[in-house]
Amino acid sequence: MSQSLKIAIIGDYNFTYNSHHATNLALDHSAQFLDIDVNYYWIKLSEVVSFRPQQFQQYDGFWIAPGPIQNQFFLHGIIKEIIQKNIPTLITGDGYRILLDVLISMYQLNGQNEKLISDNLVDGEQFEKLIISPHSPAFRKLYENYSNVELTATRFSLYPQLIEVLQNEFVDIEAYNQFEDPEIISLKNRNYFVSCGFCPQISSTREIPHPIIYTFLKACMLKLEVAGN
């Protein structure tokens, strides 16, 4: 591959956050595994919210980084904008909840103004272990040779009727957690738009890169190759 991938990591980087540091390392792990060049750039929410349409097209992929999210209103608008683009996107951590809020708003799924999503069910600023149960064939294959124990600082429970509407119309549920809540979702009719409530980057290592992350990069590679033809 002659060109380098350009990945925009959307979030307010803080080197003291383990999940932010792990995001950089996980990209390095997967780039080495795939033997490709990857350039990644942390871009603040306040900068992305003022992007012109052509600026989004400068990147081969977007990664919505885990929080803490300083401005949820900004991220809501950014995710809504990215949904309109055909650019591979990965969301990990807190952004999972924001994506659900965006879908509820875009498709007017809460006419009664009910509480459809719980507050964060993980206490404090600790990480909680999740047991991932892949649901789709693609994700069963991804986790075939990878541990299904993940770490998360965010976990949400969804109202059953919301899950039903989302699954029927807008998303595919790729995996559940041990509490039988959707834990990984992807947007229907998109090449790659995956969101998980946990942080796969935390468990990625140089020896065993996380499969969600290297498949994200593979989708970005495909976009770059198609654009080059």
N, C-alpha and C positions, 0 to 999 in steps of 0.2 A: 504494500500500500504506500503510494508516494506521498499522499497528503496526510496531515495530522488532523485528528478530530478536534473540534472546538466545542467544549461542553461548558455551558453556563450553569453555575451553581447559584441558585437564587436564595439568598439568605444573608443575614447580618452576621458575618463571621466573628467568632470569638474563640481564640485559641485555648481558652480554659474549659471549653465544652468538649467532653470526650467524643461526642457524636460528630462534632464538626471536624476535629482532627482525624477521626476515623473515616470520614467521608473522603478526605484527600488520599489517605492510605489505601482505601478500598479501590479507588480509581486506579491508583498505581499498581495494585495487585492484579486487577483485571487487564490493564494495558499490557503488563508483562506476560500474563497468561496467554493473551491473544496475539502477542508480538506485534503491537501497533503503537503508534505515537499518539498520545492524547495530551492536549493542552486544556486545562480547565481554569475557569475564572470565577471567583466569588464576586457576585454583583448584589449590592444592597437593594432591598425592597424599594427604597426611596428613589433609586436610579431606574430600576426596571419599570416602575409605574409610569414613567415619562418616556419610555421607549417609543420611537416611531415604528410603524409596521415593518419597514425594511430592516430595522435593527434586529428583530427576532430572527430574520432569515440568515443572519450572519453566523448562527450557531447550528451545529449538527444535532444537538440534544440539550434538554433542560432537566436539571435535577433540582427539585424543590427541597431544600435542606431542612432537617429537623430544627425545631425552635430551641429556646423560647422565641416566639414570634412577637416582634416589637410592635407591629402594626398589622393586625388581622384584616383590617379594611383594605389596605394596600394589597395584601396577598390574595384576598378574595378577587379583586379586580385583575390581578396578574394571572391567576389560574383561569379565570373566565376568558381572558384574551388568548392564552396558550391553547385552550381547548379548540379555538377556532383555527389553529395552525396545524398543519400535518407534519409536526416535528416530534420525534421520540421524546417522551417525558417520563420521568420517574419521580414519585413523591414518597418521602419516608418521614415517619414521625408525625408531628403535630399537623402537618399539611393535609394528612388523610381526612381529618375532621373538616378542614376548610373546603376541601374538594367536595365533600358531601353537602356542605352548606351551599356551595355554588350550584350543584346539580338541583338541589331543592328549590333554590331561587330561580334558576334558569327555566325550569320546567314546571314551576308553580305547583309543587307537590305538597304544600302545607297550607291549604286554603283555610283550615280551621285554626291556624296559628298554634298548633300543639307542640309539645316537646318531643321531637322525634329521635333525638340522639342524646345519650347520657352525657354528664360531665366526665372528665377524665377519672377513670376508676383505679388508676395507680396512685398510691399515696405518696406524698412528698416528692422528692427529687431523686428517688431511687430507681433502679432498673428492676423489672419484673420478668420472670421467665415465662415464655409462651410456648405452647406446643402447637406447631403448625400442622394442620391436616389438609394437604393439597386436595382440591376438588376437581380441577380441570385436568385433562390428560397432559397438557403442556407443563403444568406445575408439578404434577406427579413425577414427570420425567426429570424436572429440574432438581427435585429433592430426593431423587433415587439414590444418589451417592453423597448426599449432604445431610448433616444433622437437621432435624426438624425442631430443635430447641433454639428459640430466638430470644433476644432481649429487647425490652421496650420500656419507655418512660411514659407512654400514653396508651390507653386502651379504652375503647368506647363500645357501648351497647346500642344497637339500633332497634327502633320500633319495628316489630315483625311486618306490618303492612308497608312500611317504607322499604324494607328489604325486598318485598315481593314486587313492588312497583319498579324499583331500580333494576332488579334482575330481569324483569320482563321487557323493559324498554331501553335501558341506558347502560347498564354495566354487566360484565360477567364476573361472577364470584370465583376467584382463582383458588382461594384457601380460606379455611375457618380456623379459629383458635379453639382451645380446649373448653371454652365457655360457650361454644357454638355460635359465636358472632363472626361475621365476615371480617377477615383480617387482611386479605389481599384482594383488591378489585382491579379490573381494567375496563376502560371505556370500550363499548361496542363499536365496531366499524372503524377502528383505528389500528395502524400498524403496531404502535407501541405507546400505550399510555397507562402505566401501572402505578398503583398507589398502595402502600402498605402502612399500617399503623405502627409497626415496629421499625427498628433500625437495622437492616441487614448489614450495613457497613461495620457494625460493632463486632460481628462474628467473622468477618472476612479476614483472611490471613494471606501472607505471601505464598505459602505452600498450598492453601486451598482457598482461592478467591470465591466470593459469594456468587452463586449462579444467577441471582436476580440482577446483579450489577454487570456481570460480563454479558448477559443477554441484552441488557440495556445498551451497552457499548456496541454490540453486534448490530442492533437495530439502527444505531447512529451511523455505523459504517455503511450499512445498506443505503441509507439516505444520501450519504456523501457520494457513493458510487453511482447512484441513479442520477444525482444532480450533475455528475461529471460526464455523463453520456449524452 
